[in-house]
Amino acid sequence: MKRWVASFAIAVLACAWIALQSPTSSSLLQDSDTAVLLNALEERSSPLSWFLGDWPLQNHFYRPVSTLLFEGDLALWGRDGAGFGATNTALCILSVLALFWFIRELTDSPILAAGASLLFANLHFARPIPFGSGLTLAAIVAAFAVVLRPENLKMSAYASLLWVFAAATASGLSPFYGGVQAWLPGRTASSMTVFLLGALSAYARFERLRKTGESRASWILASFGLMLLALGCYEQAVVAPGLLALIAAHFWLDGKRPAWPIVAGAIALVGAYAILRTQLVPLSPSGYQSQQFRSGPGVGMSLLGYAFPAGQALWLGGSSLALGWAVGFTALPYSLALNVASNLAGLRAALTRPSVLAFGWVASLVAFLPMAWLKPFAHYDYLPTALRMLLAAGLIAAAAQATAIAISRRAIPAPLRPDPAPGSLPRR
């Protein structure tokens, strides 16, 4: 219990720092999307009507729940930017705490829950703590461990590569202060993340307690209710069934028998949402959607950022390698080689610890999947990054363990003992 109190205290302290940097400027309301949205709310003056059609920007999105958050702020604060900023900040804090709860239910590990929550919270800071630099330093230390233990060369190299991959993963793909906390429309993604992580946590708790006989159906009802709220905030929540399936697979890998029909129920729920959406929102793409949708290499590049980040670097740097032998005098080929090697080391670690590392890796990719066909915005990465911080925390733990092995003296096997041993009593 004391370990959980300490780990939760770490998450709370990180959230306190997010609270201290809550945006207060009146310029928050001057963003073009925000201005149009607030004007539409004031003109209609009917909060519940947003459940019956397009949201205030009229660009063919069904987001009644996140719209109600704007309605609430407008009623409470009027045109005070600080009030709107406080709500955005509260949603970011709740997202961090929801991630803590989810990892607690999924892994029952206070270290992973605290580590992932801290790393996710750090990406909200206006000036993030340079964890990536510290982890890179750890990679250098692990590499030099071979000086102390030359016989542990392979383990030293493996540990160093894990630290490199952990550093890149912990740094995230997008900063969230400007893209989510200090940008009011970013609350569509943060509110969805709060509700969806809550839904995943409730389902994970249901599965975790089934073995002890303490599980209750109320956790499934809570999960489905929170899932509906997430769908009402932001369309990215359609990934919920895929994430529930990964949670079920996680418990299956741990030797439990998950309730797969619940995953089928989530698929049916999302299907019902999709049908409802076709009745309330125009099917044809809006001008904004036509502008945002994309195809071509950019889609593959974005997916590689989650599936195999080194592939993204190879894609961008591969053309430079075609310049010939002169490239060997630059850092590019060696940087690419290090990227690929670190990713492969991470993949090896994920295969040996699939219930944590592979889960965080695949879950973040699944969470991002529907957003890959849109031109990039920071809030598209919000939920995927939250889940990916489980991978980052797990990589740090795996790298630390590998480093400890690399610097340890190899065990010397005891000599064979003759039978009977000299001086032993005769057997009867």
C-alpha positions as CSV (number, residue, x, y, z in Angstrom):
1,M,0.0,0.0,0.0
2,K,2.9,2.4,0.8
3,R,4.3,1.8,-2.6
4,W,1.0,2.9,-4.2
5,V,0.8,6.0,-2.1
6,A,4.3,7.0,-3.1
7,S,3.6,6.3,-6.8
8,F,0.4,8.2,-6.7
9,A,2.1,11.1,-5.0
10,I,4.5,11.3,-8.0
11,A,1.6,11.6,-10.4
12,V,-0.1,14.2,-8.2
13,L,3.0,16.4,-8.0
14,A,3.4,16.3,-11.8
15,C,-0.3,17.3,-12.1
16,A,0.4,20.2,-9.7
17,W,3.0,21.5,-12.1
18,I,0.5,21.3,-14.9
19,A,-1.9,23.3,-12.8
20,L,0.6,26.0,-12.0
21,Q,1.0,26.8,-15.7
22,S,-2.7,27.0,-16.5
23,P,-3.1,29.5,-19.4
24,T,-4.9,32.7,-18.5
25,S,-4.6,35.0,-21.5
26,S,-7.6,36.5,-23.2
27,S,-6.0,35.6,-26.5
28,L,-7.2,32.0,-25.9
29,L,-10.6,33.2,-27.1
30,Q,-9.2,34.9,-30.2
31,D,-8.3,31.7,-32.0
32,S,-10.4,31.6,-35.2
33,D,-12.1,28.2,-34.4
34,T,-12.8,29.2,-30.8
35,A,-14.3,32.5,-31.8
36,V,-16.7,30.9,-34.3
37,L,-17.6,28.2,-31.9
38,L,-18.4,30.6,-29.0
39,N,-20.5,32.8,-31.3
40,A,-22.5,29.8,-32.4
41,L,-23.2,28.8,-28.8
42,E,-24.4,32.3,-27.9
43,E,-26.6,32.5,-31.0
44,R,-28.3,29.1,-30.4
45,S,-28.4,29.3,-26.6
46,S,-29.7,25.7,-26.4
47,P,-27.0,23.3,-25.0
48,L,-28.9,20.0,-25.4
49,S,-29.7,20.7,-29.1
50,W,-26.1,19.7,-30.0
51,F,-27.1,16.1,-29.4
52,L,-29.3,16.3,-32.4
53,G,-26.8,17.3,-35.1
54,D,-23.5,18.9,-36.2
55,W,-21.4,20.6,-33.6
56,P,-21.0,24.5,-33.6
57,L,-18.3,24.7,-36.3
58,Q,-20.7,22.9,-38.7
59,N,-17.9,20.9,-40.3
60,H,-19.7,17.6,-40.1
61,F,-18.5,16.3,-36.7
62,Y,-20.7,14.9,-34.0
63,R,-19.3,16.1,-30.6
64,P,-22.1,17.0,-28.3
65,V,-20.3,16.1,-25.0
66,S,-17.2,18.2,-25.7
67,T,-19.5,21.0,-26.9
68,L,-21.2,20.9,-23.5
69,L,-17.8,21.7,-21.9
70,F,-17.7,24.9,-24.0
71,E,-21.3,25.6,-23.0
72,G,-20.4,25.2,-19.3
73,D,-17.4,27.5,-19.5
74,L,-19.5,30.1,-21.3
75,A,-22.1,30.0,-18.6
76,L,-19.6,30.0,-15.8
77,W,-17.0,32.4,-17.0
78,G,-18.5,34.4,-19.9
79,R,-15.7,35.6,-22.1
80,D,-12.9,35.2,-19.5
81,G,-10.0,33.3,-21.0
82,A,-8.6,32.2,-17.6
83,G,-11.8,30.2,-16.9
84,F,-11.6,28.4,-20.2
85,G,-7.9,27.8,-19.6
86,A,-8.6,26.3,-16.2
87,T,-11.0,23.8,-17.8
88,N,-8.4,22.8,-20.4
89,T,-5.9,22.4,-17.6
90,A,-8.3,20.3,-15.5
91,L,-8.8,18.0,-18.4
92,C,-5.1,17.5,-18.9
93,I,-4.7,16.7,-15.2
94,L,-7.6,14.3,-15.3
95,S,-5.9,12.6,-18.4
96,V,-2.7,12.0,-16.4
97,L,-4.6,10.6,-13.5
98,A,-6.8,8.4,-15.8
99,L,-3.6,7.1,-17.3
100,F,-2.3,6.3,-13.8
101,W,-5.5,4.4,-13.0
102,F,-5.4,2.5,-16.3
103,I,-1.8,1.3,-15.8
104,R,-2.6,0.4,-12.2
105,E,-5.5,-1.8,-13.3
106,L,-3.6,-3.3,-16.3
107,T,-0.2,-4.1,-14.7
108,D,-0.7,-3.7,-10.9
109,S,2.8,-2.1,-11.0
110,P,3.3,1.1,-9.0
111,I,6.6,1.8,-10.7
112,L,5.1,1.6,-14.2
113,A,2.0,3.6,-13.2
114,A,4.1,6.4,-11.7
115,G,6.7,6.4,-14.4
116,A,4.3,6.5,-17.3
117,S,2.2,9.2,-15.7
118,L,5.2,11.4,-15.0
119,L,6.5,11.0,-18.5
120,F,3.0,11.9,-19.9
121,A,2.6,14.9,-17.6
122,N,6.1,16.1,-18.6
123,L,4.9,16.5,-22.2
124,H,2.4,19.1,-20.9
125,F,5.1,21.3,-19.4
126,A,5.9,24.6,-21.2
127,R,9.5,23.7,-20.5
128,P,9.6,19.9,-20.3
129,I,12.2,18.2,-18.0
130,P,14.9,16.8,-20.4
131,F,14.3,13.1,-19.6
132,G,15.6,12.3,-23.1
133,S,19.0,13.7,-22.3
134,G,19.2,11.9,-19.1
135,L,18.3,8.6,-20.7
136,T,20.8,9.2,-23.5
137,L,23.5,9.7,-20.8
138,A,22.4,6.4,-19.3
139,A,23.0,4.8,-22.8
140,I,26.5,6.2,-22.8
141,V,27.2,4.8,-19.3
142,A,25.8,1.4,-20.3
143,A,28.1,1.4,-23.4
144,F,31.2,2.1,-21.2
145,A,30.2,-0.8,-18.9
146,V,32.1,-3.0,-21.3
147,V,35.3,-1.5,-19.9
148,L,34.5,-3.0,-16.5
149,R,33.1,-6.2,-17.8
150,P,34.5,-7.0,-21.3
151,E,32.9,-10.5,-21.1
152,N,29.4,-8.8,-21.0
153,L,29.9,-7.0,-24.3
154,K,26.6,-8.2,-25.8
155,M,24.5,-7.3,-22.8
156,S,26.2,-3.9,-22.5
157,A,25.4,-3.1,-26.2
158,Y,21.8,-4.3,-25.7
159,A,21.3,-2.2,-22.6
160,S,22.8,0.9,-24.3
161,L,20.4,0.5,-27.3
162,L,17.4,0.1,-25.0
163,W,18.3,3.4,-23.3
164,V,18.5,5.1,-26.7
165,F,15.1,3.8,-27.7
166,A,13.7,4.7,-24.3
167,A,15.0,8.3,-24.7
168,A,13.3,8.7,-28.0
169,T,10.1,7.2,-26.8
170,A,9.9,9.2,-23.6
171,S,10.4,12.4,-25.6
172,G,7.1,11.9,-27.4
173,L,6.1,13.0,-30.9
174,S,4.3,16.2,-29.9
175,P,4.4,18.8,-27.1
176,F,1.0,19.3,-25.5
177,Y,1.2,22.6,-23.8
178,G,0.6,24.7,-26.9
179,G,-1.3,22.0,-28.8
180,V,-3.7,20.9,-26.2
181,Q,-3.6,22.8,-22.8
182,A,-3.3,26.3,-24.2
183,W,-5.5,25.7,-27.3
184,L,-9.2,25.5,-26.4
185,P,-10.3,23.2,-29.2
186,G,-7.7,20.7,-28.0
187,R,-10.1,19.8,-25.2
188,T,-12.0,17.6,-27.7
189,A,-9.0,15.2,-27.6
190,S,-8.3,15.6,-23.9
191,S,-11.9,15.1,-22.8
192,M,-12.1,12.0,-25.0
193,T,-8.9,10.7,-23.4
194,V,-10.2,11.1,-19.9
195,F,-13.4,9.2,-20.7
196,L,-11.8,6.5,-22.9
197,L,-8.9,5.8,-20.4
198,G,-11.6,5.6,-17.7
199,A,-13.5,3.1,-19.9
200,L,-10.3,1.0,-20.4
201,S,-9.5,1.2,-16.7
202,A,-13.0,-0.1,-15.7
203,Y,-12.7,-3.0,-18.2
204,A,-9.2,-3.9,-17.0
205,R,-10.4,-3.8,-13.4
206,F,-13.2,-6.2,-14.3
207,E,-10.8,-8.6,-15.9
208,R,-8.2,-8.3,-13.1
209,L,-10.7,-9.1,-10.3
210,R,-12.4,-12.0,-12.1
211,K,-9.8,-14.5,-10.9
212,T,-10.5,-13.6,-7.3
213,G,-14.2,-13.6,-7.7
214,E,-14.5,-9.9,-6.7
215,S,-15.4,-8.6,-10.2
216,R,-18.8,-7.0,-10.8
217,A,-20.8,-6.4,-13.9
218,S,-21.1,-2.7,-12.8
219,W,-17.5,-2.2,-14.1
220,I,-18.6,-3.2,-17.6
221,L,-21.6,-0.9,-17.4
222,A,-19.2,1.9,-16.3
223,S,-16.8,1.0,-19.1
224,F,-19.6,1.2,-21.8
225,G,-21.0,4.4,-20.3
226,L,-17.6,6.1,-20.3
227,M,-17.0,4.8,-23.9
228,L,-20.2,6.6,-25.0
229,L,-19.1,9.8,-23.4
230,A,-15.7,9.5,-25.2
231,L,-17.5,9.0,-28.5
232,G,-19.5,12.1,-27.9
233,C,-16.3,14.1,-27.4
234,Y,-14.1,13.1,-30.4
235,E,-14.3,10.6,-33.2
236,Q,-10.9,9.1,-32.4
237,A,-12.7,7.1,-29.7
238,V,-13.8,4.6,-32.3
239,V,-10.6,2.8,-31.5
240,A,-12.1,1.6,-28.2
241,P,-12.9,-2.0,-29.4
242,G,-9.4,-2.4,-30.6
243,L,-7.9,-1.3,-27.3
244,L,-10.3,-3.5,-25.4
245,A,-9.2,-6.4,-27.5
246,L,-5.6,-5.6,-26.6
247,I,-6.5,-5.5,-22.9
248,A,-8.2,-8.9,-23.2
249,A,-5.1,-10.3,-25.0
250,H,-2.9,-8.9,-22.2
251,F,-4.8,-10.9,-19.6
252,W,-4.8,-13.9,-21.9
253,L,-1.0,-13.7,-22.1
254,D,-1.0,-13.7,-18.3
255,G,-2.8,-17.0,-18.2
256,K,-6.3,-15.7,-17.6
257,R,-9.5,-16.3,-19.6
258,P,-10.8,-12.8,-20.7
259,A,-14.4,-12.1,-21.4
260,W,-14.2,-11.8,-25.2
261,P,-18.0,-11.1,-25.6
262,I,-17.4,-7.7,-23.9
263,V,-15.1,-6.8,-26.8
264,A,-17.9,-7.8,-29.2
265,G,-20.2,-5.6,-27.2
266,A,-17.9,-2.7,-27.7
267,I,-17.8,-3.3,-31.4
268,A,-21.6,-3.3,-31.4
269,L,-21.6,0.0,-29.4
270,V,-19.3,1.7,-31.9
271,G,-21.4,0.4,-34.7
272,A,-24.6,1.8,-33.2
273,Y,-22.7,5.2,-32.8
274,A,-21.7,5.1,-36.4
275,I,-25.3,4.5,-37.5
276,L,-26.6,7.3,-35.3
277,R,-23.9,9.6,-36.7
278,T,-25.1,9.0,-40.2
279,Q,-28.6,10.1,-39.2
280,L,-27.5,13.3,-37.5
281,V,-24.5,14.6,-39.5
282,P,-24.1,14.9,-43.3
283,L,-22.2,12.1,-44.9
284,S,-20.5,14.3,-47.5
285,P,-17.2,15.7,-46.4
286,S,-17.2,19.3,-45.3
287,G,-14.8,21.9,-46.7
288,Y,-12.6,21.5,-43.6
289,Q,-12.6,17.7,-43.9
290,S,-11.7,17.9,-47.6
291,Q,-8.8,20.2,-46.6
292,Q,-7.6,17.9,-43.8
293,F,-7.9,14.5,-45.4
294,R,-4.7,13.2,-47.0
295,S,-3.3,10.2,-48.8
296,G,0.1,9.2,-50.1
297,P,3.5,9.0,-48.3
298,G,2.5,11.2,-45.4
299,V,0.1,8.5,-44.1
300,G,2.9,5.9,-44.1
301,M,5.3,8.3,-42.5
302,S,2.9,9.0,-39.7
303,L,2.2,5.4,-39.1
304,L,5.9,4.5,-39.0
305,G,6.3,7.1,-36.2
306,Y,4.4,4.6,-34.0
307,A,5.0,1.3,-35.7
308,F,8.8,1.5,-36.2
309,P,10.2,5.0,-35.7
310,A,13.5,4.2,-37.3
311,G,11.7,3.5,-40.5
312,Q,10.6,7.1,-40.5
313,A,14.2,8.3,-40.2
314,L,15.3,5.9,-42.9
315,W,12.5,7.2,-45.2
316,L,13.7,10.7,-44.7
317,G,17.4,10.1,-44.8
318,G,17.5,7.3,-47.3
319,S,17.7,9.6,-50.3
320,S,20.8,11.3,-48.8
321,L,22.6,7.9,-48.6
322,A,22.3,7.7,-52.4
323,L,24.8,10.6,-52.7
324,G,27.7,8.1,-52.4
325,W,30.7,7.5,-50.2
326,A,31.0,11.1,-49.1
327,V,28.0,10.6,-46.9
328,G,30.3,8.4,-44.8
329,F,32.0,11.5,-43.5
330,T,28.7,12.8,-42.1
331,A,26.8,11.7,-39.0
332,L,23.8,10.6,-41.0
333,P,24.5,6.9,-41.8
334,Y,25.7,6.3,-38.2
335,S,22.7,8.0,-36.8
336,L,20.4,5.9,-39.0
337,A,22.2,2.7,-38.0
338,L,21.9,3.6,-34.3
339,N,18.1,4.4,-34.8
340,V,17.5,1.0,-36.5
341,A,19.6,-0.9,-33.9
342,S,17.8,0.7,-31.0
343,N,14.4,0.0,-32.5
344,L,15.3,-3.6,-33.0
345,A,16.6,-3.9,-29.4
346,G,13.2,-2.4,-28.3
347,L,11.4,-5.0,-30.5
348,R,13.4,-7.8,-28.9
349,A,12.5,-6.5,-25.4
350,A,8.8,-6.2,-26.4
351,L,8.8,-9.8,-27.6
352,T,10.2,-11.0,-24.2
353,R,7.7,-8.8,-22.3
354,P,4.6,-8.7,-24.5
355,S,2.1,-8.0,-21.7
356,V,3.7,-4.5,-21.0
357,L,6.1,-3.4,-23.8
358,A,4.3,-4.9,-26.8
359,F,1.0,-3.7,-25.3
360,G,2.1,-0.1,-25.1
361,W,3.7,-0.3,-28.5
362,V,0.7,-1.7,-30.3
363,A,-1.9,0.2,-28.3
364,S,-0.4,3.5,-29.2
365,L,-0.4,2.5,-32.9
366,V,-4.0,1.4,-32.8
367,A,-5.0,4.6,-31.0
368,F,-3.4,6.7,-33.7
369,L,-4.6,4.7,-36.7
370,P,-7.7,6.7,-37.7
371,M,-5.8,10.0,-37.5
372,A,-3.0,9.0,-39.9
373,W,-5.2,10.0,-42.8
374,L,-5.4,13.6,-41.5
375,K,-2.9,16.4,-41.7
376,P,-1.0,16.4,-38.4
377,F,-2.1,18.3,-35.3
378,A,-0.7,17.8,-31.8
379,H,-4.0,16.7,-30.3
380,Y,-4.2,13.7,-32.7
381,D,-1.2,12.3,-30.7
382,Y,-2.7,12.9,-27.3
383,L,-4.3,9.5,-26.6
384,P,-1.7,7.5,-28.5
385,T,1.1,9.2,-26.5
386,A,-0.6,8.5,-23.2
387,L,-0.6,4.8,-24.0
388,R,2.9,4.9,-25.5
389,M,4.3,6.2,-22.1
390,L,3.7,2.7,-20.8
391,L,6.1,1.5,-23.4
392,A,8.6,4.2,-22.4
393,A,8.3,3.3,-18.7
394,G,8.7,-0.4,-19.5
395,L,11.7,0.3,-21.7
396,I,13.4,2.2,-18.9
397,A,12.8,-0.7,-16.5
398,A,14.1,-3.2,-19.1
399,A,17.2,-1.0,-19.8
400,A,18.0,-0.6,-16.1
401,Q,17.8,-4.4,-15.6
402,A,20.0,-5.0,-18.6
403,T,22.5,-2.5,-17.4
404,A,22.6,-4.1,-14.0
405,I,23.4,-7.5,-15.7
406,A,26.0,-5.8,-17.9
407,I,28.0,-4.4,-15.0
408,S,27.7,-7.5,-12.8
409,R,30.3,-10.2,-12.5
410,R,29.3,-13.4,-14.2
411,A,28.4,-16.1,-11.8
412,I,31.1,-18.7,-11.5
413,P,29.6,-22.2,-11.4
414,A,30.5,-24.2,-8.3
415,P,32.8,-27.2,-9.0
416,L,31.2,-30.6,-9.2
417,R,31.1,-32.3,-5.8
418,P,32.3,-35.9,-5.7
419,D,29.8,-38.4,-4.5
420,P,30.3,-39.3,-1.7
421,A,32.0,-36.1,-0.6
422,P,35.4,-36.6,1.1
423,G,35.0,-37.0,4.9
424,S,31.3,-37.7,4.7
425,L,29.7,-40.3,6.8
426,P,29.3,-43.7,5.2
427,R,25.8,-44.3,3.8
428,R,23.8,-47.1,5.4
